[in-house]
Amino acid sequence: SQPGVVVCKKGPESEPVEISLSRQIDGIFTTKEKVQRMMTDHIETLSPPVRNTEKIAQMYHNIRPYVPAEFQSDPLYAKPSEQEGEDAKSRKQARREHRAAMAVAAKANQDQRGITEAVATKKNPAKKRATAAKKTQKNKKHKATADLPAEQE
């Protein structure tokens, strides 16, 4: 057997077909030496991305308490530095302020356009309103027949 070659049969008595799984570029099989050269010469090692200070703080405060003791010393769960902690707090506060400002702007926009009824409609969808209306109609029918004298029923 050759490395990278698979033998396939359609049935137990059929002739075996050999298929090479090596990468093929322009009809030429890529040799092992060429792959090794490509991996060493053309691949750049990237520096690790900048650590997200909010994620560091979240991992330490929210996730680390539930991590088994043998893994708590992992750098992934390390305590954030003072600077990282302050940066995470300031980012979180800025995000909260931005969301609050956007909510105020959205409310002002709705008030300007007169969409106060649309908000009430969302709380009570049309399907619920329709079923409630049907129930009241049924109740009226039952009350009307109950009010009739026994002779008319």
C-alpha positions in Angstrom: 0.0 0.0 0.0 1.2 3.5 -0.9 0.6 6.6 1.3 -2.2 8.7 0.1 -3.6 6.0 -2.2 -7.0 4.4 -1.6 -8.2 1.2 -3.3 -12.0 1.2 -4.0 -14.3 -1.5 -5.2 -17.9 -1.2 -6.4 -18.7 -4.8 -5.3 -16.9 -7.8 -3.8 -16.1 -9.3 -7.2 -15.3 -6.1 -9.1 -11.8 -4.9 -10.0 -10.1 -2.6 -7.5 -9.6 1.0 -8.6 -6.7 3.0 -7.1 -7.3 6.7 -6.3 -4.6 9.0 -5.1 -5.8 11.5 -2.5 -2.7 13.7 -2.9 -3.5 17.3 -3.9 -3.4 17.8 -7.6 -2.5 21.2 -9.2 -2.7 21.5 -13.0 -2.6 17.7 -13.4 0.7 17.3 -11.4 0.7 15.7 -8.0 2.1 17.8 -5.2 5.1 16.2 -3.7 5.8 15.9 0.0 8.9 18.1 -0.4 7.0 20.9 -2.1 4.3 20.9 0.6 7.0 21.2 3.3 8.7 24.0 1.4 5.3 25.8 1.0 4.6 25.4 4.7 8.0 26.8 5.8 8.5 29.6 3.1 5.1 31.0 2.5 3.2 30.8 5.8 3.5 33.8 8.1 3.3 33.5 11.8 0.8 36.0 13.1 1.0 37.7 16.4 -1.8 36.9 18.8 -4.8 39.3 18.7 -5.1 42.0 21.3 -6.9 40.7 24.3 -10.4 42.0 24.9 -10.3 43.5 28.4 -14.1 43.1 28.8 -13.8 39.4 28.0 -10.8 39.0 30.4 -12.8 40.5 33.2 -15.9 38.4 32.4 -13.9 35.2 32.2 -12.4 35.9 35.6 -15.5 37.1 37.4 -18.3 35.0 35.8 -16.7 31.8 34.4 -13.6 31.1 36.7 -15.7 30.2 39.8 -17.2 27.3 37.9 -14.0 26.0 36.4 -12.4 22.9 38.2 -9.6 23.7 40.5 -6.9 22.1 38.4 -7.7 24.4 35.5 -8.2 27.7 37.4 -4.5 28.5 37.0 -4.9 28.6 33.2 -4.0 32.0 31.7 -7.4 32.1 30.1 -9.0 32.6 33.6 -6.2 34.9 34.9 -7.2 38.0 37.0 -7.2 41.1 34.9 -4.7 43.8 35.8 -5.8 47.1 37.4 -5.6 48.8 34.0 -7.5 46.1 32.2 -10.2 46.2 34.9 -10.6 49.9 34.6 -10.7 49.7 30.8 -13.4 47.0 30.9 -15.5 49.1 33.3 -15.2 52.2 31.2 -16.1 50.3 28.0 -19.1 48.7 29.7 -20.3 52.1 31.1 -19.9 53.8 27.7 -21.9 51.0 26.1 -24.7 51.4 28.7 -24.8 55.2 28.1 -24.9 54.7 24.4 -27.8 52.2 24.7 -29.7 54.5 27.0 -29.2 57.4 24.6 -30.4 55.3 21.7 -33.5 54.2 23.6 -34.3 57.9 24.4 -33.9 58.8 20.7 -36.1 55.9 19.6 -38.8 57.0 22.1 -38.6 60.6 20.9 -38.9 59.4 17.3 -42.0 57.2 18.1 -43.6 60.1 20.0 -42.9 62.4 17.0 -44.5 60.0 14.6 -47.4 59.2 16.9 -46.7 55.5 17.3 -47.9 55.1 20.8 -50.7 52.7 19.7 -48.2 50.5 17.9 -46.4 49.8 21.1 -49.7 48.8 22.8 -50.5 46.6 19.8 -47.2 44.7 20.2 -48.1 43.9 23.8 -51.4 42.5 22.8 -50.9 40.8 19.3 -53.8 40.6 16.8 -54.2 36.9 17.4 -54.9 37.4 21.1 -57.3 40.3 20.4 -59.2 38.2 17.8 -59.6 35.3 20.2 -60.7 37.7 23.0 -63.3 39.2 20.7 -64.6 35.7 19.7 -65.0 34.8 23.4 -67.0 37.9 24.2 -69.3 37.2 21.2 -69.8 33.6 22.5 -70.6 34.9 26.0 -73.2 37.4 24.5 -74.9 34.5 22.6 -75.1 32.4 25.7 -76.4 35.3 27.8 -79.0 36.1 25.1 -80.3 32.5 25.0 -80.3 32.3 28.8 -82.5 35.5 29.0 -85.1 34.0 26.7 -88.2 32.4 28.2 -88.2 28.6 28.2 -91.0 28.5 25.5 -88.9 30.3 22.9 -85.9 28.0 23.2 
